[in-house]
């Protein structure tokens, strides 16, 4: 595998960009390599600047559910760009997006568009604090809700990969107002609620965790949180930036039949362009300016290009018969292939999957929370990552990230991936 051009670019980048990358999750530091620099993508494939071809399971960290460069999405972007790229004013597409989101996710009665998942989650907890008149929030170890100060306490994703449990720059008062529970441990949430009566504004959770690897909820966990929040007047926020429209047309809340009070969205709703959103019950959302006192604004919110790409993506997902069935078939095929390798070789590994999200963990322990995810052998993962990359399979450079399958992946892609894994795990 050639890397000279990527290595040269990384050398230049390191002189002007902290760590040589504009997001820590793009660094290959934890797997002992320099990052590759991507030149182009199409369907299920990526090509780097050195001309290497890869089957892609990162999918821009989730949004490319239709694969790269879907012609209908590209055409929507081209058509919209011809009329202008940004106005800083209201457009019809924003209304269409809000109506479509509300149709697909019944718990969302009103929605505000923003520019990133971080902006959505940050805005949602501010709104929850205003609505309840309380200041403390509850999050879960290993869950990642963006890089706002409140979320960098025992965070997942890049912070977990790089071994940075808490970030310098987060104030003590912010830390004191952020209470951390254990995912899939309802008792840990109940204990916090009992310790801080009438002080908790919200509980924010990834209903299916993607940022310590794919970790689904155990039976009764989300239902228990919903009941607890209802009983104590706490706003329940589902962070569906990753799972929204990915695991089902209505997201994880449709899959598990639980309505949160607020939902944060991103990734898929932008069709690969920068986007975020938060929405929920009208009585809460009406508190946002200009209809209420909670201020939040954004120059590029509802950007026409992002709205066009997102609308095209959502319409394809909801109007194409069998698209989620195909995603499940391809995902199940890959899961079963990995399972055969693990069982035949008696490897100390486990895998988690929900829909088209999955993770192979290098641990024999069932992965249900932060502690069990951290039991993974990251050195073995690092070797596996390198072997797969050399064989043309592009996965996230971290044990603690979910992988994604798109509707562009074929049985040939899946079978090549299984064969590459069989060689890489030998």
C-alpha positions as CSV (number, residue, x, y, z in Angstrom):
1,X,0.0,0.0,0.0
2,X,1.5,3.4,-1.1
3,X,1.4,6.2,1.5
4,X,4.0,8.7,0.3
5,X,1.5,11.5,-0.8
6,X,-0.6,11.0,2.4
7,X,2.6,11.1,4.5
8,X,3.8,14.3,2.8
9,X,0.4,15.9,3.3
10,X,0.4,14.9,7.0
11,X,3.8,16.4,7.4
12,X,2.6,19.7,6.0
13,X,-0.6,19.6,7.9
14,X,1.2,19.0,11.2
15,X,3.0,22.4,10.8
16,X,-0.3,24.3,10.5
17,X,-3.1,22.2,12.0
18,X,-3.0,20.9,15.6
19,X,-2.1,17.2,15.4
20,X,-2.3,17.4,11.6
21,X,-6.1,16.9,11.6
22,X,-9.2,19.0,12.1
23,X,-10.9,16.4,14.3
24,X,-9.1,14.0,16.7
25,X,-11.1,11.0,15.4
26,X,-9.3,11.4,12.0
27,X,-5.9,10.8,13.6
28,X,-4.3,7.4,13.3
29,X,-2.3,8.0,16.5
30,X,-3.9,5.2,18.5
31,X,-3.2,2.7,15.7
32,X,0.4,3.8,15.2
33,X,0.1,5.2,11.7
34,X,-0.1,8.4,9.8
35,X,-3.7,9.2,8.6
36,X,-4.5,8.7,5.0
37,X,-5.8,11.6,3.0
38,X,-8.9,10.9,0.9
39,X,-9.2,12.2,-2.6
40,X,-12.6,11.0,-3.7
41,X,-15.4,8.6,-3.0
42,X,-18.2,6.9,-4.8
43,X,-20.8,4.4,-3.6
44,X,-19.2,2.1,-1.0
45,X,-15.6,3.0,-2.0
46,X,-13.0,5.6,-1.1
47,X,-9.7,6.4,-2.9
48,X,-6.9,8.2,-1.2
49,X,-4.3,10.6,-2.7
50,X,-1.9,7.7,-3.4
51,X,-4.6,5.9,-5.5
52,X,-5.4,3.2,-2.9
53,X,-8.9,1.9,-3.1
54,X,-10.9,1.0,0.1
55,X,-14.3,-0.4,0.9
56,X,-15.6,2.2,3.4
57,X,-17.2,1.4,6.7
58,X,-16.8,4.9,8.3
59,X,-19.2,6.6,5.9
60,X,-18.2,10.1,7.1
61,X,-19.0,8.8,10.6
62,X,-22.5,7.9,9.8
63,X,-24.3,10.2,7.4
64,X,-23.5,8.4,4.1
65,X,-26.3,5.9,4.6
66,X,-26.9,5.9,0.8
67,X,-23.2,5.6,0.0
68,X,-21.0,8.4,-1.4
69,X,-22.1,10.6,-4.3
70,X,-25.7,9.3,-4.7
71,X,-26.8,10.9,-7.9
72,X,-30.1,12.2,-6.6
73,X,-28.4,13.9,-3.7
74,X,-25.7,15.4,-5.9
75,X,-28.4,16.7,-8.3
76,X,-30.3,18.3,-5.4
77,X,-27.1,20.1,-4.3
78,X,-26.2,21.2,-7.8
79,X,-29.7,22.5,-8.5
80,X,-29.8,24.4,-5.2
81,X,-26.3,25.8,-5.6
82,X,-27.3,27.4,-8.9
83,X,-29.7,29.6,-7.0
84,X,-27.3,30.6,-4.3
85,X,-25.4,28.9,-1.5
86,X,-26.5,31.0,1.5
87,X,-28.9,33.8,2.2
88,X,-29.1,34.2,6.0
89,X,-32.8,34.3,5.5
90,X,-35.7,31.9,5.7
91,X,-36.2,29.4,2.8
92,X,-38.9,27.0,1.8
93,X,-36.6,24.0,2.2
94,X,-36.3,24.7,6.0
95,X,-40.1,24.4,6.3
96,X,-40.1,21.2,4.2
97,X,-37.4,19.7,6.4
98,X,-39.2,20.6,9.6
99,X,-42.4,19.0,8.3
100,X,-40.7,15.9,7.1
101,X,-38.8,15.4,10.4
102,X,-42.1,15.8,12.4
103,X,-43.8,13.3,10.1
104,X,-41.1,10.7,10.6
105,X,-40.4,11.2,14.3
106,X,-43.7,11.7,16.1
107,X,-42.1,12.9,19.4
108,X,-40.8,16.0,17.5
109,X,-43.6,18.5,17.3
110,X,-41.3,21.4,16.6
111,X,-37.7,21.5,15.4
112,X,-34.9,24.1,15.2
113,X,-32.1,23.6,12.6
114,X,-28.5,24.2,13.6
115,X,-25.1,23.4,12.0
116,X,-23.7,20.5,14.0
117,X,-24.5,17.7,16.4
118,X,-22.6,19.5,19.1
119,X,-24.6,22.7,18.6
120,X,-27.8,20.7,18.8
121,X,-27.0,18.9,22.1
122,X,-25.6,22.1,23.6
123,X,-28.8,24.0,22.7
124,X,-31.0,21.1,24.0
125,X,-29.5,21.1,27.5
126,X,-29.7,24.9,27.7
127,X,-33.4,24.6,26.8
128,X,-34.0,21.8,29.3
129,X,-32.4,23.9,32.0
130,X,-34.6,26.9,31.1
131,X,-37.8,24.7,31.0
132,X,-37.2,23.1,34.4
133,X,-35.5,25.9,36.2
134,X,-32.8,23.4,37.2
135,X,-29.0,23.3,36.5
136,X,-27.7,19.8,36.8
137,X,-27.6,17.3,33.9
138,X,-27.1,13.6,33.8
139,X,-25.0,11.9,31.1
140,X,-23.5,8.5,30.8
141,X,-19.9,7.2,30.9
142,X,-18.6,6.6,27.3
143,X,-21.4,8.5,25.6
144,X,-20.3,11.4,23.4
145,X,-22.6,14.3,22.7
146,X,-20.1,16.7,21.0
147,X,-17.4,18.9,22.5
148,X,-19.4,21.4,24.5
149,X,-18.0,21.7,28.1
150,X,-20.8,19.8,29.8
151,X,-20.2,16.7,27.7
152,X,-16.5,16.3,28.1
153,X,-16.8,14.6,31.5
154,X,-16.0,10.9,31.0
155,X,-16.7,11.2,27.3
156,X,-16.6,8.6,24.5
157,X,-15.4,8.9,20.9
158,X,-12.0,10.6,20.4
159,X,-11.6,11.5,24.0
160,X,-12.0,7.8,24.9
161,X,-9.7,6.7,22.1
162,X,-6.9,9.1,23.0
163,X,-7.3,8.4,26.7
164,X,-8.4,11.9,27.6
165,X,-11.1,11.3,30.3
166,X,-11.8,15.0,30.9
167,X,-10.6,18.0,29.0
168,X,-8.6,20.9,30.4
169,X,-10.6,24.2,30.0
170,X,-13.8,22.7,31.5
171,X,-14.6,24.7,34.6
172,X,-15.2,23.2,38.0
173,X,-18.7,24.6,38.1
174,X,-19.5,22.9,34.8
175,X,-18.1,19.7,36.2
176,X,-20.1,20.0,39.3
177,X,-23.3,20.4,37.3
178,X,-22.6,17.3,35.1
179,X,-23.5,14.0,36.9
180,X,-22.3,10.8,35.3
181,X,-24.2,7.5,35.4
182,X,-23.4,4.1,33.9
183,X,-25.0,3.1,30.7
184,X,-27.3,0.1,31.0
185,X,-27.4,0.5,34.8
186,X,-30.7,2.0,35.8
187,X,-29.8,1.9,39.4
188,X,-26.9,4.4,38.9
189,X,-29.4,6.8,37.5
190,X,-31.9,6.3,40.3
191,X,-29.1,6.9,42.8
192,X,-28.2,10.2,41.2
193,X,-31.9,11.3,41.1
194,X,-32.3,10.4,44.8
195,X,-29.1,12.3,45.7
196,X,-30.1,15.5,43.9
197,X,-33.8,15.8,44.3
198,X,-35.4,18.5,42.1
199,X,-32.0,19.6,40.9
200,X,-31.7,17.7,37.6
201,X,-32.8,19.4,34.4
202,X,-32.3,16.6,32.0
203,X,-30.9,13.1,31.3
204,X,-29.2,13.0,27.9
205,X,-28.4,9.6,26.4
206,X,-27.5,7.9,23.2
207,X,-30.3,5.3,23.0
208,X,-27.9,3.1,21.1
209,X,-24.3,4.2,22.0
210,X,-22.0,4.7,19.0
211,X,-19.2,6.5,20.6
212,X,-17.6,3.7,22.7
213,X,-18.3,1.3,19.9
214,X,-21.9,0.1,19.2
215,X,-23.5,-0.7,22.5
216,X,-27.3,-1.3,22.5
217,X,-29.5,-0.8,25.5
218,X,-30.5,-3.8,27.6
219,X,-34.2,-4.6,28.0
220,X,-35.9,-2.2,30.4
221,X,-33.1,0.3,30.6
222,X,-34.5,3.1,28.3
223,X,-38.0,2.3,29.6
224,X,-36.8,2.8,33.2
225,X,-35.1,6.1,32.4
226,X,-38.3,7.3,30.7
227,X,-40.4,6.4,33.8
228,X,-37.9,8.0,36.1
229,X,-37.8,11.3,34.1
230,X,-41.6,11.5,34.0
231,X,-41.9,10.9,37.7
232,X,-39.4,13.5,38.7
233,X,-40.2,16.2,36.0
234,X,-36.8,15.7,34.3
235,X,-36.5,16.3,30.5
236,X,-35.4,13.2,28.7
237,X,-33.1,13.9,25.7
238,X,-32.3,11.2,23.1
239,X,-29.1,12.0,21.3
240,X,-30.0,10.5,17.9
241,X,-27.3,12.4,15.9
242,X,-26.0,9.0,14.9
243,X,-29.0,6.8,15.1
244,X,-31.6,9.1,13.7
245,X,-32.9,7.6,10.4
246,X,-30.0,5.2,10.5
247,X,-31.5,2.3,12.6
248,X,-35.1,2.9,11.5
249,X,-37.0,5.7,9.6
250,X,-38.0,7.1,13.0
251,X,-34.7,6.4,14.7
252,X,-34.0,4.4,17.9
253,X,-37.1,5.8,19.5
254,X,-39.2,4.1,16.9
255,X,-37.2,0.9,17.3
256,X,-37.6,0.8,21.1
257,X,-41.1,2.5,21.1
258,X,-40.0,5.2,23.6
259,X,-40.8,8.9,23.2
260,X,-38.2,11.3,24.6
261,X,-39.1,15.0,25.4
262,X,-36.3,16.3,23.2
263,X,-34.3,14.7,20.4
264,X,-31.1,15.9,18.8
265,X,-30.3,15.0,15.2
266,X,-27.5,15.4,12.6
267,X,-25.5,13.4,10.1
268,X,-28.2,11.7,7.9
269,X,-30.4,14.8,7.8
270,X,-27.7,16.7,6.0
271,X,-26.9,14.1,3.4
272,X,-23.2,14.5,4.2
273,X,-23.2,18.3,4.6
274,X,-22.8,20.1,7.9
275,X,-26.1,20.0,9.8
276,X,-27.7,19.5,13.2
277,X,-31.2,19.9,14.7
278,X,-33.0,19.6,18.0
279,X,-36.7,19.2,18.5
280,X,-39.5,17.9,20.7
281,X,-42.6,18.9,22.5
282,X,-44.1,22.2,21.6
283,X,-44.4,23.4,25.2
284,X,-40.6,23.1,25.5
285,X,-39.6,24.2,22.0
286,X,-41.7,27.4,22.2
287,X,-39.3,28.7,24.8
288,X,-36.7,29.3,22.1
289,X,-36.2,32.8,20.7
290,X,-37.9,34.6,19.0
291,X,-41.0,32.9,20.4
292,X,-39.5,32.6,23.9
293,X,-36.6,33.8,26.1
294,X,-34.0,31.0,25.4
295,X,-31.6,32.5,23.0
296,X,-30.0,30.5,20.2
297,X,-29.0,31.6,16.8
298,X,-26.9,30.6,13.8
299,X,-25.9,32.5,10.6
300,X,-25.9,29.3,8.5
301,X,-28.7,27.4,10.3
302,X,-31.0,25.8,7.7
303,X,-28.3,26.3,5.0
304,X,-30.0,25.7,1.6
305,X,-27.4,23.2,0.4
306,X,-27.6,21.1,3.6
307,X,-31.4,21.2,3.5
308,X,-31.4,20.1,-0.2
309,X,-29.0,17.2,0.5
310,X,-30.9,16.2,3.6
311,X,-34.3,16.3,2.1
312,X,-33.1,14.3,-0.9
313,X,-31.6,11.7,1.4
314,X,-34.6,11.4,3.7
315,X,-37.0,11.1,0.7
316,X,-34.9,8.3,-0.8
317,X,-34.9,6.5,2.5
318,X,-38.6,6.8,3.0
319,X,-39.8,6.3,-0.6
320,X,-37.5,3.5,-1.8
321,X,-39.2,0.1,-1.1
322,X,-37.0,-2.3,0.8
323,X,-34.0,0.0,1.5
324,X,-33.9,-0.8,5.2
325,X,-34.4,-4.4,4.4
326,X,-31.3,-4.3,2.2
327,X,-29.3,-2.6,4.9
328,X,-30.3,-5.3,7.4
329,X,-29.5,-8.1,4.9
330,X,-26.0,-6.7,4.2
331,X,-25.3,-6.0,7.9
332,X,-26.5,-9.5,8.9
333,X,-24.3,-11.1,6.2
334,X,-21.3,-9.3,7.6
335,X,-22.2,-10.1,11.2
336,X,-22.6,-13.8,10.4
337,X,-19.3,-13.8,8.6
338,X,-17.4,-12.3,11.6
339,X,-19.2,-14.8,13.9
340,X,-18.0,-17.8,11.9
341,X,-14.4,-16.5,12.0
342,X,-14.6,-15.9,15.8
343,X,-16.2,-19.3,16.5
344,X,-13.9,-21.3,14.2
345,X,-10.7,-19.7,15.7
346,X,-12.1,-19.5,19.2
347,X,-11.0,-15.8,19.3
348,X,-11.6,-13.7,22.5
349,X,-13.8,-11.3,20.7
350,X,-17.4,-10.2,20.7
351,X,-19.5,-8.1,18.4
352,X,-22.5,-5.8,18.8
353,X,-24.8,-4.7,16.0
354,X,-28.1,-2.8,15.7
355,X,-29.3,-2.4,12.2
356,X,-26.5,-1.0,10.0
357,X,-24.3,0.0,13.0
358,X,-21.8,-2.5,14.4
359,X,-18.5,-3.0,16.3
360,X,-16.1,-5.8,16.7
361,X,-14.6,-5.7,20.2
362,X,-11.3,-7.4,21.1
363,X,-12.6,-8.8,24.3
364,X,-14.5,-12.0,25.2
365,X,-16.7,-10.0,27.7
366,X,-20.1,-8.9,26.6
367,X,-19.9,-5.2,26.0
368,X,-22.7,-3.4,27.7
369,X,-21.1,-0.2,29.1
370,X,-18.0,1.9,29.4
371,X,-16.1,-0.5,31.7
372,X,-16.7,-3.6,29.5
373,X,-15.8,-1.6,26.3
374,X,-12.5,-0.6,27.9
375,X,-11.7,-4.2,28.5
376,X,-10.9,-4.5,24.8
377,X,-7.3,-5.2,23.8
378,X,-6.5,-2.0,21.9
379,X,-3.1,-3.4,20.7
380,X,-4.8,-6.3,19.0
381,X,-7.3,-3.9,17.5
382,X,-4.4,-1.7,16.2
383,X,-2.8,-4.7,14.4
384,X,-6.2,-5.7,13.0
385,X,-6.8,-2.1,11.8
386,X,-3.5,-2.1,9.9
387,X,-4.0,-5.5,8.4
388,X,-7.5,-4.5,7.1
389,X,-6.3,-1.2,5.7
390,X,-3.6,-3.0,3.8
391,X,-6.3,-5.3,2.3
392,X,-8.4,-2.4,1.2
393,X,-10.9,-2.2,4.1
394,X,-11.4,1.2,5.7
395,X,-12.7,1.1,9.3
396,X,-12.5,3.8,12.0
397,X,-9.0,4.1,13.5
398,X,-10.3,3.3,17.0
399,X,-11.7,0.4,18.9
400,X,-14.3,2.7,20.4
401,X,-16.3,3.7,17.3
402,X,-19.2,2.2,15.5
403,X,-18.9,1.1,11.9
404,X,-21.6,1.8,9.3
405,X,-23.0,0.0,6.3
406,X,-24.7,1.9,3.4
407,X,-27.2,0.9,0.9
408,X,-24.4,1.1,-1.7
409,X,-22.6,-1.9,-0.1
410,X,-22.9,-5.1,-2.2
411,X,-22.6,-8.8,-1.3
412,X,-19.2,-8.6,-3.1
413,X,-18.1,-5.9,-0.7
414,X,-19.3,-7.8,2.3
415,X,-17.7,-11.1,1.2
416,X,-14.3,-9.3,0.5
417,X,-14.5,-7.8,3.9
418,X,-15.1,-11.1,5.6
419,X,-12.2,-12.7,3.6
420,X,-9.9,-9.7,4.6
421,X,-10.9,-10.2,8.3
422,X,-10.2,-13.9,8.1
423,X,-6.7,-13.1,6.9
424,X,-6.2,-10.2,9.3
425,X,-7.2,-12.2,12.4
426,X,-5.0,-15.2,11.6
